[in-house]
């Protein structure tokens, strides 16, 4: 049995990772059981195949990863496979987020196991599929996965006004210094492959960004990230406390994801809460909670 990863921008096939091609073009996906000297997983010790994904390195043009398993042996099929499953794990903590187990197996030679897809830019969701199919090689599966791919949305353009924020510096809060901060914040606006940013406000938990930017692309979700403008020196030394997203000298603090449903979206001076973080995993890390005030105007082409 071979596990493979197929990479798409909506329904456009962009790349793939399989046994004889164990690394994606952008370096974000690595097949640990693949060819060319990479580690072969011992099935007696756990997972028979392992594919590592660094989500922060996935090309902005790739928005869907589909994982398939094929029975390469000419005489084989899923009727002789027992205890097949797919699971998603955090490689840094070895914690298991979810597991999908196949119930029984038939005469099929392939299974479309699951898909990992973007919601906004930096957030990813997992969908279990488990669909029987036919194919011995990864390339046989490219047309078979089309029903599980999204159509490309119409191109849209938005003018985004980021007014101000009301933030809490979590690390300072844990230290009993909730009213102060050393963070120099700005907002990064993401829409499909496009991005823009506001000016930087220094050491203020009620920043007045008052910045306007336009973004365009094929999506229905706008993402706004609150970032810290790092300085060389001690800020760089503390970079392990942060999850780096985009700019080389900037560190991610928090985000909000805004669905833009319907036509002609017009949102005037509305507060949006930043996503709630996992307190157990985030304790001691530099991040912010709170909300930001936005105006969003859809522009016609």
N, C-alpha and C positions, 0 to 999 in steps of 0.2 A: 504494500500500500504506500502511496505517495501523497503527501500533503503539499499543496501549492497555494500561492496567493496571487490573485488577479487584481490589477489596479486600474481604476477607471476615473475619468471625468464625466460624470453622468453616464451616458451610454457609449462614450468613446473609450476604447481600450488603449491605455497608455503604457503599461509595463506589466511585468509578471516576475514572480520568483518561484523557482522550482528546483529540483535536485541538481540539474546540470547548470543552472543559473542561480546561484544561491544569494545574490545580492541585487537589490533594485538599483536603478540608475542614480537615484538621489541618495542612496546609502541608508535609507530609513528602514528597510525591511531586510532581514538576514535569515536565511534558512540554516539553522544550526545542524540539521542532519544532511546537509547538501554535499555536493561534490567539491573537489579541490581542497581537501585537507581540513574542512571544518569538522566540528565535533559531531560524532554520530551518537544519538541518544540511545541508551540501553533500555529497551522496553521492559525488562525485568525490574528496573529501578523506578519506573514511572511512565511518563509520556514517551510514546514511540517516535513522535516527530515534534519538533519545537521550532516555531517561527517567531523571531523577536522583531518588535516594531517600536521604533522611536518616533512617537507621534509628532514631536516638535520638528523633526527633520523631513516629514512627508511634504513633497512639493505642494505649493498652494493650489496648483491646477488639478491635483488628485483629490477627489472627495469621497471615494468609495473603495474599500478593500473587500474582496470576496474570497473566502477560504474554501477550497474544495479538496476532497480526498478521492483518489482514483486507485483502482486495483490494477496494477501494472501487469501482473502475471497473466498470461493468455488464457489459462484455464480457470482463473479465479473470479469470484464475485462476492457480494456482501453476505450471501447465505452462510459462508464459512467464517465470517468475522464475528467475534464475540466482544462485548463490553466496549464498543466504540463510543467515544465521547469527544467533545471539544470544550476547552475551558479557557477563560481569560484570567491571566495572573499579572500582578504587579511584580516585575522582576527584582525591584529593589528591596521589597519586603517579603516576597514569596507568598503574599496573601492572595487568595482566590476570590475574584469578584463574582464569577458565575460559572456554571457548568451545564452543558447540554448533553444528555445521554441519548443515544439512538436506541429505540426499542425494536429489537429484532432486525432482520435483514433479508432481502429478497434476492432476485437474480440480477439486480442492477450492478454495474461495474463502477459507479461513481456516486458521490453524494455532494450536494452543495450544502456545506455545513452552516455557514453563518456569514454575515456581512458586518463590517465596521464602517460607519459613515459619519461625515461631519454634520454637526448641528451648529451653525454659525461657522467660525473659523477654527477656534482652538478646542472646542468641545466635541467629543466623539461619542457615538452611541453604538451598542451592539444589538443586532437582531439575529436570533436563532432561526435557522431555516430547516435543515435536515431533509432536503428534497432529494428523492432518488433520481438518478440520471444515468446516462451512458457515456463512457469515455475512458480510455486507458491513459491518455496524456493530458497535461494541463491545457494544451492548445485545442483539444477537442471540447473543452468546457467553456471557451470564450463565448460562443453563440448561445450556449445552454443557460448561462446566467442572466441573459438580457431581461427576462421577466422580473428580476429582483433589482433592477437598476432604475433610477428615477429619470424622467424626462428633464431636459434642460429648461429651467424657467425662462421666461422672456427677460431680455435685458432691461434693467431698471437703473434709475439715477436718483440720488437723494442728496439734499443739502441738510447737513446736521449741525445744529448749534448746541455746543456744550456750555451751559451757563456756569454752574458751580457744583460743588460737592459738600456733603456732610459726612466726614470720615472718622473712623476710629482706628488708631494704630494698635493692632492686636498685641504685638510684642511689648510695646510700652504699657498697655493696659495690664498685662500679666505682671509687670514690674511695679504697678501702682503709680505709673506716670502717664495716665490716660489723657491728660490735657496738653501734652507736648509731643513733638515728633521731630525726627531728623530727616524725614522723607521729603524729597523734591518731586512732586507729582505732576504728571501730564496724562492725557487720555489718548489712547490709540484707537482709531476707528477702523473696523474691518468689515468689508462687504465683498464676499467672494474672493477674488484675487487682489482686489484694490485695497489700499490702506492710506490713512492720513493721520495727522496728529495735531494736538493743541500745543500751546506754549507751556513752559514749565513754571510751576508755582512752588517757591521754596518754603519748606518748614511751616506748612499751614494745613490744619485739619478741616478748614472751611475754604478750600481753594476757589478763587474766582477765575476760572479759565477764560470764559467769554470768547470762545474761539468758534469759527465757522469753517466747515470743510465740506467738499463734495466727494462722494464715492459712487461708483457704478459697477455693475456686474450682473451675473446670473445667480440670484439667490432670493430667498424669502425671509432671511434672518440677518439682522444687523447685530454686530458685536462691538461693544465698547469696553476696552481694557484700561484699568487704572494702572499706570506704570510709575516706577521710580527712576529718575535720571541719576545714574550712578556716577560717582567721581572716582578717578583713579586713586589708588591708595587703599585706605581701610575699607571703602565700599566694595572694591574688587575682592579684597581678602574675605569679605563676608558673603560672597556671591553664592555659596552653597546653601544659604538660607532661602534662596529665591528659585522660582521656576522661570527660566529664561524663555522668552517667546520670540522676539523678532529683532529689535534693534540691539546691536552688539554691546552698547553701553547702557542698556536699559533693563530693568528687572520688573517682572510681573507681580502685581499686588492683588488684583481682583478684577472681576468682569461682570457685565450684565449682557444678556442675550435678549433681543427684542424681535419677536415675530412680526413681520410686515405683511399681514394678510389683506387681501382685497386690493382694489385699484385705487389710485390717487390717495395714498396715505398722507394724512396731515395731523401731526401731533404737536400741540403747542405747550411749551413749558410744563412738562410733566416729570415727576420724580420717578426714577427707576432704581430699585434696590439691587445692590451687588449680590451675586449668588452666595448662599450660605456655605461656609466651608466646613469640612469635617474637623471638629474641634480636637478629637483625639490625635488625628494625623497632623494637624496644623499647629498644635501647641508648641510655642517657642519659636515658630517661624515668623519672619516678617511678612505681614499681609495687612490688608485693611478690610473693614466692613463698613456699611453705610449705604448711602444713596447718592445719585447724581441727577441733576436736572437737565433735561434735553428738550430741544425742539427739532422735529423731523419733518421735512417737507419733501414730498416726491415731486420730481421735475419731469416734465414730459419731453420725450425726444422729438 
